[in-house]
Amino acid sequence: MRFLLYIVTILLSITFFVYKQETSAPVQNEPLATKQEEQTGTTTPETLVTPRTTKPIAIAKPKPQVVLDQASIDLIQQKINEANQTIKDLEVKNTPPPPRLSQQELYDKASSRVVNFFCEYANGVETASGVLISPNGYILTNAHVAEAFVNKNYECKIRQGSPAKNIAYAKIVMFPTAYTTNNKNNWEGHANDVSIWKITRSASGEPITSTFPYYSIDTNYLPKKDQPLATFSYPGELLGYEVLLKNLNMLFGETIVSEFNADFIVSGMSLSSQSGSSGGILADVYTNKFAGLIFGVTTTTNINERKLFSLSPYAIDRVVKNETGQSLADFLNR
């Protein structure tokens, strides 16, 4: 009996030892997935052109465009690239946008604030866009729109509506000395492509007695990458003189922000990517805020392939400060 117990004990010990060896065998680890590095796409710079339409009275032919040289485009791209990290730090991560405003609401605001410049002179007519930015009748547009009329005490017709009708006359009250004939086609000129006009009298010639609807400008406003923005302007690239005179309409489009920094906003194709859109505006589709001042487009023949270039609210304030010593808000309230 004692011998049998001894045999059973030996067998149990052997069984336990084999079981322990099997359960403690090493498990082969699965290989870790390698993380692919993200590659950042680069945009091949294209030649830019300032969208302005000039139509001779006798012959409906556009005035030669102001062309942005390649060095200027490259410098804009470089400055945008340098600011990318700062922009990322400023952005609120994973914050969903508010509901979009209706197209009607966006259009209704713009239709009473965006204007058409109709400037007649000896050799023809120049048309462009602008925007009312104060109740006292101050109008914002580009310096290249105003350059032909600086120091001439000249009045341009200010038109509004669809079709555009004359509502007033305006004169230049702020033109940056930093925008010159020598630099207007390079980065420095584009960064200062701002002018301000003031309504002087009504279309009938009577003094102005009422205030104007206007866009206030938040100089701290910045868009976000891939954000949609509304565009409003009076482009006339595809129109003859008679249409410009009698049937020019404000166009409402949409563009998507592809890149931006403190001064420049680059966005995709829009109906405003045409001559005559200089001085048109970008508007935030969520808040209806003024978002930028259009100053140029790329020169590709197909409008659907063009990029739109605009100055930010900060850039506009910077130009006014450098020229007058006052902020934009103080200048408009003087």
DRENMIMI-392881 format. One record per residue (C-alpha): residue number from 1; residue in one letter; x, y negated, z. Coordinates in steps of 0.25 Angstrom, whole numbers, padded with zeros to 4 digits, always signed. Each point is the difference from the previous one (the first is absolute). Example, Ala and Ser with C-alpha at 12.3 -4.5 7.8 and 13.67 -1.06 7.14 Angstrom:
BEGIN
 fipa romi     X     Y     Z
    1    A +0049 +0018 +0031
    2    S +0006 -0014 -0002
end
This chain:
BEGIN
 fipa romi     X     Y     Z
    1    M +0000 +0000 +0000
    2    R +0011 -0010 +0004
    3    F +0007 +0004 -0013
    4    L -0013 -0004 -0009
    5    L -0001 -0013 +0007
    6    Y +0015 -0003 -0003
    7    I -0003 +0003 -0015
    8    V -0012 -0009 -0001
    9    T +0008 -0011 +0007
   10    I +0011 +0001 -0011
   11    L -0011 +0000 -0011
   12    L -0007 -0013 +0005
   13    S +0014 -0007 +0001
   14    I +0003 +0003 -0014
   15    T -0014 -0004 -0005
   16    F +0002 -0014 +0007
   17    F +0014 -0002 -0005
   18    V -0005 +0002 -0015
   19    Y -0012 -0009 +0002
   20    K +0008 -0011 +0005
   21    Q +0010 +0001 -0011
   22    E -0011 -0001 -0011
   23    T -0008 -0012 +0007
   24    S +0013 -0008 +0002
   25    A +0005 +0001 -0015
   26    P +0003 -0014 -0006
   27    V -0010 -0006 -0009
   28    Q +0005 -0006 -0013
   29    N -0003 -0015 -0001
   30    E -0007 -0005 -0013
   31    P +0009 -0010 -0008
   32    L -0004 -0015 +0003
   33    A -0006 -0008 -0011
   34    T +0009 -0011 -0005
   35    K -0006 -0014 -0001
   36    Q +0001 -0007 -0013
   37    E +0005 -0014 +0000
   38    E -0009 -0010 -0006
   39    Q +0004 -0007 -0012
   40    T -0004 -0015 -0001
   41    G -0004 -0004 -0014
   42    T +0006 -0013 -0006
   43    T -0006 -0009 -0009
   44    T +0007 -0004 -0013
   45    P -0001 -0015 -0001
   46    E -0007 -0006 -0011
   47    T +0001 -0014 -0006
   48    L -0011 -0009 +0006
   49    V -0007 -0012 -0006
   50    T -0008 -0011 +0007
   51    P -0015 +0002 -0004
   52    R -0003 -0014 -0005
   53    T -0009 -0003 -0013
   54    T +0002 -0012 -0008
   55    K -0009 -0003 -0012
   56    P +0002 -0011 -0010
   57    I -0012 -0007 -0003
   58    A +0001 +0002 -0015
   59    I +0006 +0014 +0000
   60    A -0004 +0010 +0011
   61    K +0015 +0005 +0002
   62    P +0006 +0003 +0014
   63    K +0011 -0009 +0005
   64    P +0013 +0009 +0002
   65    Q +0000 +0007 +0013
   66    V +0010 -0002 +0011
   67    V +0008 +0013 +0000
   68    L +0007 +0005 +0013
   69    D +0014 +0005 -0003
   70    Q +0005 +0014 +0004
   71    A +0009 -0005 +0011
   72    S -0012 -0007 +0007
   73    I -0008 +0013 -0001
   74    D +0011 +0008 +0006
   75    L +0002 -0010 +0011
   76    I -0015 +0001 +0004
   77    Q +0001 +0015 +0000
   78    Q +0013 +0000 +0008
   79    K -0007 -0010 +0011
   80    I -0012 +0009 +0000
   81    N +0008 +0012 +0002
   82    E +0008 -0006 +0012
   83    A -0013 -0004 +0007
   84    N -0006 +0014 -0001
   85    Q +0004 +0004 +0014
   86    T -0004 -0013 +0006
   87    I -0014 +0002 -0007
   88    K -0001 +0014 +0006
   89    D +0003 -0005 +0014
   90    L -0011 -0011 -0002
   91    E -0011 +0010 -0005
   92    V -0010 +0006 +0009
   93    K +0002 +0015 -0002
   94    N -0012 +0009 -0003
   95    T -0010 -0011 +0002
   96    P -0012 +0002 -0009
   97    P -0005 -0012 -0008
   98    P -0013 -0007 +0003
   99    P -0012 +0002 -0009
  100    R +0002 -0007 -0014
  101    L -0008 -0013 -0002
  102    S -0010 +0001 -0012
  103    Q +0005 -0005 -0014
  104    Q -0011 -0011 +0001
  105    E +0005 -0005 +0013
  106    L +0014 -0001 -0005
  107    Y -0005 -0007 -0013
  108    D -0009 -0010 +0006
  109    K +0011 -0005 +0009
  110    A +0010 -0001 -0012
  111    S -0010 -0006 -0010
  112    S -0001 -0013 +0009
  113    R +0015 -0001 +0003
  114    V +0008 +0005 -0012
  115    V +0001 -0011 -0011
  116    N +0005 -0002 -0014
  117    F +0010 -0010 -0004
  118    F -0003 -0006 -0014
  119    C +0011 -0010 -0003
  120    E +0000 -0008 -0013
  121    Y +0012 -0007 -0006
  122    A +0005 -0005 -0013
  123    N +0004 +0014 -0006
  124    G -0011 +0008 +0005
  125    V -0007 +0006 +0013
  126    E +0006 +0008 +0011
  127    T -0009 +0009 +0009
  128    A +0003 +0007 +0013
  129    S -0006 +0004 +0013
  130    G +0000 -0006 +0014
  131    V -0007 +0001 +0013
  132    L -0006 -0010 +0010
  133    I +0007 +0001 +0014
  134    S -0006 -0011 +0008
  135    P -0013 -0007 +0001
  136    N +0006 -0013 -0004
  137    G +0002 +0005 -0014
  138    Y +0015 +0005 +0000
  139    I +0002 +0011 -0011
  140    L +0012 +0010 +0000
  141    T +0006 +0005 -0013
  142    N +0014 +0002 -0006
  143    A +0011 -0009 -0002
  144    H +0001 +0004 -0015
  145    V -0014 -0004 -0002
  146    A +0003 -0014 +0005
  147    E +0014 -0002 -0005
  148    A -0004 -0007 -0013
  149    F -0008 -0011 +0008
  150    V +0010 -0003 +0011
  151    N +0002 -0015 +0002
  152    K -0010 -0004 -0010
  153    N -0012 -0003 +0008
  154    Y -0008 +0010 -0008
  155    E -0013 +0005 +0003
  156    C -0005 +0014 -0004
  157    K -0014 +0004 -0002
  158    I -0005 +0010 +0011
  159    R -0010 +0010 -0005
  160    Q -0008 +0011 +0007
  161    G -0011 +0010 -0003
  162    S -0002 +0010 -0010
  163    P +0000 -0006 -0010
  164    A +0010 -0010 +0006
  165    K -0006 -0015 +0000
  166    N +0007 -0012 +0004
  167    I -0002 -0004 +0015
  168    A +0011 -0010 +0003
  169    Y +0014 -0005 -0003
  170    A +0013 +0002 +0008
  171    K +0014 -0005 +0001
  172    I +0013 +0006 +0005
  173    V +0003 -0003 +0015
  174    M +0011 +0011 +0003
  175    F +0010 +0005 -0010
  176    P +0013 +0007 +0005
  177    T +0013 -0006 -0004
  178    A +0006 +0014 +0002
  179    Y -0008 +0004 -0013
  180    T +0009 -0005 -0011
  181    T +0001 +0001 -0015
  182    N +0013 +0008 +0002
  183    N -0005 +0010 +0010
  184    K -0015 +0002 -0004
  185    N +0003 +0013 -0007
  186    N +0008 +0006 +0011
  187    W -0003 +0005 +0014
  188    E +0002 -0014 +0007
  189    G -0010 -0006 -0009
  190    H -0010 +0011 +0002
  191    A +0001 -0001 +0015
  192    N -0003 -0015 -0001
  193    D -0011 +0001 -0010
  194    V -0011 -0008 +0007
  195    S -0007 -0013 -0002
  196    I -0011 -0007 +0007
  197    W -0010 -0009 -0006
  198    K -0011 -0009 +0006
  199    I -0013 -0003 -0006
  200    T -0001 -0015 -0003
  201    R -0014 -0002 -0006
  202    S -0012 +0008 -0004
  203    A -0003 +0004 -0015
  204    S -0009 -0013 -0001
  205    G +0011 -0008 +0005
  206    E -0006 -0003 +0013
  207    P +0008 +0001 +0013
  208    I -0001 +0013 +0008
  209    T -0010 -0001 +0012
  210    S -0002 +0014 +0004
  211    T +0009 +0011 +0004
  212    F +0004 +0013 -0008
  213    P -0001 +0015 +0004
  214    Y +0014 +0005 +0001
  215    Y +0009 +0012 +0004
  216    S +0008 -0002 +0012
  217    I +0014 +0006 +0000
  218    D +0005 +0009 +0011
  219    T +0016 -0002 -0002
  220    N +0002 +0013 +0008
  221    Y -0008 +0009 -0009
  222    L +0006 +0011 -0006
  223    P -0006 +0011 -0009
  224    K +0003 +0015 +0002
  225    K +0006 +0009 -0011
  226    D -0010 +0007 -0008
  227    Q -0011 -0010 +0005
  228    P -0010 -0005 -0010
  229    L -0002 -0015 -0002
  230    A -0010 -0007 -0009
  231    T +0005 -0010 -0010
  232    F -0007 -0012 -0005
  233    S +0005 -0009 -0011
  234    Y -0004 -0007 -0014
  235    P +0009 +0007 -0010
  236    G +0000 -0004 -0014
  237    E +0010 +0008 -0007
  238    L -0010 +0007 -0010
  239    L -0008 -0012 -0002
  240    G -0001 -0011 -0011
  241    Y -0001 -0015 +0003
  242    E -0015 -0001 -0002
  243    V -0002 +0011 +0010
  244    L +0010 -0006 +0010
  245    L -0008 -0013 -0001
  246    K -0014 +0005 +0000
  247    N -0001 +0015 +0005
  248    L +0012 +0002 +0010
  249    N -0004 +0009 +0012
  250    M +0006 +0003 +0013
  251    L +0004 +0015 +0000
  252    F -0001 +0009 +0012
  253    G +0010 +0012 +0000
  254    E +0007 +0009 +0010
  255    T +0015 +0003 +0002
  256    I +0008 +0010 +0009
  257    V +0012 -0005 +0007
  258    S +0012 +0008 -0004
  259    E +0011 -0008 +0008
  260    F +0001 -0013 +0008
  261    N +0009 -0007 +0009
  262    A -0001 -0014 +0007
  263    D -0001 -0008 -0013
  264    F -0004 +0009 -0011
  265    I -0012 +0010 -0003
  266    V +0001 +0009 -0011
  267    S -0012 +0007 -0005
  268    G -0006 +0009 -0011
  269    M -0008 -0004 -0012
  270    S -0012 -0009 +0001
  271    L -0009 -0009 -0009
  272    S +0008 -0011 +0006
  273    S +0013 +0005 -0007
  274    Q -0002 -0010 -0011
  275    S +0004 -0014 -0004
  276    G -0008 -0010 +0006
  277    S +0000 +0007 +0014
  278    S +0011 -0008 +0006
  279    G -0005 -0006 +0012
  280    G -0011 +0011 +0002
  281    I -0001 +0007 +0013
  282    L +0001 +0014 +0007
  283    A -0011 +0002 +0011
  284    D -0001 +0010 +0011
  285    V -0012 +0010 -0004
  286    Y -0002 +0003 +0015
  287    T +0001 -0014 +0006
  288    N -0002 -0010 -0012
  289    K +0013 -0007 +0004
  290    F +0009 -0007 -0010
  291    A +0011 +0010 -0002
  292    G +0009 -0006 -0011
  293    L +0002 -0010 -0011
  294    I +0002 +0007 -0014
  295    F +0012 -0006 -0008
  296    G +0005 +0011 -0010
  297    V -0002 +0012 -0007
  298    T +0009 +0010 -0008
  299    T +0001 -0002 -0015
  300    T -0005 +0013 -0005
  301    T -0010 -0001 -0011
  302    N -0010 +0009 +0006
  303    I -0007 -0007 +0011
  304    N -0003 +0013 +0007
  305    E +0015 +0003 +0002
  306    R +0003 -0014 +0006
  307    K +0004 -0003 +0014
  308    L -0005 -0012 +0008
  309    F +0010 -0009 +0008
  310    S -0006 -0009 +0011
  311    L +0006 -0009 +0011
  312    S -0004 +0003 +0014
  313    P -0007 -0009 +0010
  314    Y +0013 -0001 +0007
  315    A +0008 -0004 -0012
  316    I -0010 -0012 -0003
  317    D +0001 -0005 +0014
  318    R +0016 +0001 -0002
  319    V -0001 -0008 -0013
  320    V -0008 -0011 +0006
  321    K +0009 -0001 +0013
  322    N +0012 -0001 -0008
  323    E -0005 -0011 -0009
  324    T -0008 -0008 +0010
  325    G +0005 +0003 +0014
  326    Q -0014 +0004 +0004
  327    S -0007 +0014 +0001
  328    L -0011 +0002 -0011
  329    A -0011 -0002 +0011
  330    D +0006 -0013 +0004
  331    F +0002 -0005 -0014
  332    L -0015 +0003 -0003
  333    N -0005 -0007 +0012
  334    R +0008 -0013 -0002
end
